[in-house]
Each structure stands twice: as C-alpha cells, then as structure tokens.
C-alpha cells in the first residue's frame, strides 16, 4: 500500500491560519484535491476531519485521534499511525492519502512514499506549517504543472507531485 500526503502551502510552508481553515480560496486547487482523492482512503486529524465534513462523498476517511471515545459521522478511527496503516490495509486500500492537519503531516512524513503538493505563490499570515519535507528525505519530481492567477484563483500555483527516492524505512514491517 502506498502512503501519499496531499497539501497546499504558501511561502514558508504555511498551510493554515491557526484559527481553522486555510488562508485562501482556490477553486483550481479544490478541484485538484477532489480529483486526486476520489474514491481513496483518507487519513485526517480530528480537527481537519471536522472542518471537512460534507466532503466525503466516495472517500473512506480514517480519523487519527488520541480520543478513544471519538465516534465520527462517517469513516473509522485509529489512535496511532501504525493502526491507521493497518486499518487501511485490512480494508483493501491501495493508497492511503494523508490530508492534514499539521501534526498529522509531521507524524506521517517518515512513512510517506509520495507528496502531492500545491505550491501557492503567496506570502500569507499563518502559524500552521507543513513539515520540512526536504530535510533528511530525497524526492524526485514525477510531474509539475504551473497555473497563473485568474478571476477565480487569486494566486498563481504550481502542482508538484514528488516520489520518495528511497523506501520509507519505518514501514518495512507493515508495508504490503
């Protein structure tokens, strides 16, 4: 099973304001997110899951939370990264897509095979950051596509798909 991480980030790896939500509205990125995650197993932190309720039409969400009493409206719950991976694998997932938030991205990065990034050409205020994904891990570009700002999308953006060059060592015992 492949583990990928999907995120949009502005300059300085900013992914959120710290008050919930993201500091931009980019329909092109929303469409990209929906197309990539369609029909897949998603791993989300509890707050991100709750912010995204209503998005899960044909997805299989797994909520990673330490709260053992958490009962989501849709999907499943896991308390550890390893149990989330095992749960996705046991339900036949070919890919588990990590969708945030920041704490989960930091936890999942050592397990990640691929990154699906939207690099937003903007400097925005925010305290929630994507991890330094280039520190200690080498990635190769699989694809890259650039889009200018337009009437619907206030910032230019670049879709960047990266693949890890060396297997994630922390997953050797659970990777199928």
N, C-alpha and C positions, 0 to 999 in steps of 0.2 A: 504494500500500500504506500502510495506517495503522500507526503505531507507538504502542502504548499501554504504560503501566507499571502494574503491579499490586503493591500492598504493603499491609501492615497496619502501623500505627505507633501508639505510645503518646504521651503528652505529651512534649514536647521532641523530637519526630520520632524517638524510639527505635524501632529495628526489630530489634535483636539485642543479645545479651549480650556479644559479643566472644569467647565460648568456643564458638561454634557454636550454631545453633538460635535460636529466638525465645523470649522470656521469658513466654509464656502458652500456654495450650491453649484454643482457642475453636472448637469444632466448627462453629458457625454461619459463622465466617469461612472455615474449611477448605472447607465446602460451597460458599460463595460463590466462592472461588478456583477450585475444580474446575469449577463450572458456567460461569464466565466463560472459563476457558482450554480447555475441552473442544474437542478436535479442532483446536486452533490451533498455530501455530508459536510456540515459546517461546525467548527468549534469556536465558541464565543464565551467571553467572560460574562458574568451575570448582568452587569450594567449595560454592556453593549447589546446583549440579547434583549433586554427590556426596552432599550431605545429602538431596536429594530423590529419589535413585534408588529406583525402585519406584513412583513416582507417575506415570510416563509411560506411560499405557495407550494413549491415542489421540492423543497430542501429537507434535509434531515439534520436539524440542529442538535448539537450536544452542548450543554451549558457546563462550563467548568467553574465550580464554586466550592468553597470550603463548608458552606451551609448544607449539612446533611438532611435538613428538612425542606430544602427548596424543591418546589413542585411546579415546573414550568407548564404553561398552557399547551405548548407543543414541544416535541422532542424529548431528549433524555438528559440525564445529569451525570456528571463524573466529578470526583473530588481531586484527582491527580491527573497529570499529563499522561502518565502511563496507562491509567484506567480509561481515559478518553480514547487513546490509541487502540487499546484492546477492544473497547466497545465498538468503535467504528469498524475495526477489522472483523469482529464477530458478526456484524450485520451486513457484511459483504461489500463494504466501501472499497472502491479502487483508489479513491483520493479523499483526504480529509483537508479541508480548507480552513485555516485559522483566519478569523475575521476581526479580531481585536477583543478587548482594548489593549492598552499599552503593556500592562502587567503580563497579560497572556502572550503578547508578542515576544516579550523578553524571555518568558518561560519556554516558548515553543521554538525559538530560533535555533538552539542546538540540535533540534530534531528535523529542521526544515530541509527539504530537497529542492524546492523552488520558491521564488518570490515573484509575485505578480504585483507590480508597483505602478502607481500613477504618481508621477513627479509633477506637482503643481508649481508653476512658475510664479511664486508669490512669497512675499515675506508677510506673515500674519502673526498676530498675537496668539500665543498658546503655550500651555505648560505641559501638555501631554505629547510625549515624543515616541517615535518608532525607535527601536534599538539600533545601535551602530552595527548594522548587518555586515559591514566590510571588515570589521575587526575580527581577526583570527579565522575568518572563513573566506575562501576564494570562490567567486562566482563567475560564470560566463554568460554573456548575453545570448538569449535564444531569439528574441525579437525586440524591436523597438520601433515605435511609431509616434511622431510628433504632430500636435494639433495646435493651431493658433487660437487665441481668444476670439470669441464671436458674440453675437447678440445673446445667445442662450448661455454661454460659458464665459464668465468674466475673466478667467485666467487661461493662459496657454498651459498646455500639459503634455506630458510625454508618458506613454505606456511602455513600461520596461519589464520584460519577462526574463528572469535570471534563473540559471540552474547551478546548483552547488557542484563544484568540480570533484570534490572528494566526498564519499558517503558520510553521512552523519554517524559518527562512532557510537553515540549514546543510544542508538536504536538497533544495533546489530542483533540484540537478543529478542526483539519483538517485531522486527520487520518481516513481512511475509514475502 
